[in-house]
C-alpha cells in the first residue's frame, strides 16, 4: 500500500447535537488502529467539538464518551483541523480550542485528497 493510500480524511459537519460526531471519532480511531494516517476536518457546527470542555458530558451509548474518543485520537497522533471561517463566525480563538486543534482552511484537506487519501463524511 502506497503512503498516499494509507491516509484517511474524516470530514465532520455535525456537532454536539448529533451522534454522528461520536461515530466519526470512533471510526477515525479505528482507522488509526488499522494503520491509517487519519486527519479530521471540523466544519459548520462540528467546530464546537473542539471548544474546550464542550464534549465533557457527551456520550452516545454504547460508544465511549466523546471527550475520550477525541483525546485518544489526538494522543495517537491524529490531526485535528477546524475550519477557519467556521471558527471565526463563532467568535472562537485558538485559546478557546482544545490543545492540538489547528485552525485552517480546507486546502490542507484538499491536498490530501488530491494525493489519493480516502474520505469519509459525517
C-alpha positions in Angstrom: 0.0 0.0 0.0 1.5 3.3 -1.0 1.9 6.1 1.5 -0.9 8.1 -0.1 -3.3 5.2 0.2 -2.6 5.0 3.9 -4.3 8.3 4.5 -7.9 9.0 5.6 -9.7 12.3 5.9 -12.8 12.4 8.0 -15.0 15.4 7.4 -17.4 16.2 10.3 -20.1 18.7 9.8 -22.3 18.0 12.8 -21.6 18.9 16.4 -22.8 18.1 19.9 -26.4 17.8 18.7 -25.7 14.7 16.7 -24.5 11.2 17.4 -22.6 11.4 14.1 -19.7 13.2 15.9 -19.1 10.2 18.2 -19.4 7.7 15.4 -17.0 9.7 13.3 -14.3 9.8 16.0 -14.9 6.0 16.7 -14.3 5.3 13.0 -11.3 7.7 12.9 -9.7 5.9 15.8 -10.4 2.6 14.2 -8.7 3.8 11.1 -5.6 4.6 13.2 -5.7 1.2 14.7 -5.7 -0.2 11.2 -2.5 1.7 10.4 -4.0 4.7 8.6 -2.8 8.2 9.0 -6.1 10.0 9.9 -7.0 13.6 9.7 -10.3 15.1 10.9 -11.6 18.3 9.4 -14.3 20.0 11.5 -16.7 22.4 9.7 -20.0 24.0 10.4 -21.3 23.2 13.9 -18.7 20.5 14.3 -16.1 23.1 15.2 -17.9 23.3 18.5 -16.5 19.9 19.3 -13.0 21.4 19.6 -14.1 24.1 22.1 -12.6 23.4 25.5 -14.9 21.4 27.8 -17.7 21.3 25.1 -17.7 17.5 24.8 -17.0 16.7 28.5 -20.5 15.3 29.2 -21.3 13.9 25.7 -21.7 10.1 25.3 -23.7 8.1 22.9 -24.1 4.6 24.4 -22.6 2.1 23.8 -19.7 4.3 22.4 -17.1 5.7 24.6 -17.5 9.3 25.9 -16.8 11.8 23.1 -14.1 13.5 25.2 -12.2 10.2 25.5 -12.6 9.5 21.8 -11.1 12.9 20.9 -8.3 12.7 23.4 -7.4 9.2 22.2 -7.4 10.4 18.6 -5.0 13.3 19.4 -2.8 11.2 21.7 -2.3 8.7 19.0 -1.1 11.3 16.5 -4.3 12.2 14.7 -4.5 15.6 13.0 -7.5 17.8 14.1 -8.3 20.7 11.8 -11.0 23.3 12.4 -12.4 25.4 9.5 -11.2 29.0 9.8 -14.4 30.8 8.7 -16.5 28.5 10.9 -14.3 29.2 14.0 -14.3 32.9 13.3 -18.1 33.1 12.8 -18.5 31.7 16.3 -16.0 34.2 17.8 -13.6 31.5 18.8 -9.9 32.0 19.0 -7.1 29.4 19.3 -7.1 29.7 23.1 -10.8 28.6 23.1 -10.0 25.3 21.5 -8.6 22.1 22.8 -4.8 21.6 22.6 -3.9 20.0 19.2 -6.6 21.8 17.2 -5.2 23.6 14.1 -7.4 26.4 12.7 -7.0 26.2 8.9 -8.8 26.4 5.6 -9.9 23.4 3.6 -6.9 23.4 1.3 -5.0 21.1 3.7 -7.7 18.6 3.3 -7.9 19.0 -0.4 -4.1 18.4 -0.7 -4.5 15.0 1.0 -7.5 14.1 -1.2 -5.5 15.1 -4.3 -2.8 12.8 -3.2 -5.2 9.8 -3.0 -6.4 9.9 0.6 -9.7 8.1 1.3 -12.5 10.3 2.6 -15.5 9.8 4.9 -18.1 12.4 5.8 -20.4 12.7 8.8 
